[in-house]
Amino acid sequence: MMIRIVAGTLLVALIALQYRLWVSGNGMREVWRLEQAIATQQQENDGLEARNRALAAEVRDLKDGHAALEERARTDLGMIGANETFYQVVPPEASNAPAAQTPQRTAQAEAR
């Protein structure tokens, strides 16, 4: 009789612990949710690390090399070199040159 009471008590304790482990909010559900959050955060961190490496390389280029600095000045600020001449090509207006637009249309149609 005593063994049945001890076995029953142990069985109830085991069921309570298993319930807490698998069903409650602090059990395996929380572990799985945290693992998913860690994986998501790791992906975001990897992307940010790649961006940081690219920015660090750009900073090194700007500090050490004049080519990167010159490229930035040309593209972002529209600057030109001391011994260079700037030519701006203005496309013809649509009403003045309809024949000039025909090759562009065919090139665009072929690209599609």
Contacts in CASP RR format, 6 or more apart in sequence:
PFRMAT RR
TARGET T0000
AUTHOR 0000-0000-0000
METHOD contacts of the structure
MODEL  1
MMIRIVAGTLLVALIALQYRLWVSGNGMREVWRLEQAIATQQQENDGLEA
RNRALAAEVRDLKDGHAALEERARTDLGMIGANETFYQVVPPEASNAPAA
QTPQRTAQAEAR
20 26 0 8 1.000
20 27 0 8 1.000
21 27 0 8 1.000
21 28 0 8 1.000
22 28 0 8 1.000
23 29 0 8 1.000
58 68 0 8 1.000
61 67 0 8 1.000
61 68 0 8 1.000
62 68 0 8 1.000
62 69 0 8 1.000
62 72 0 8 1.000
73 79 0 8 1.000
74 80 0 8 1.000
80 86 0 8 1.000
92 100 0 8 1.000
94 101 0 8 1.000
END
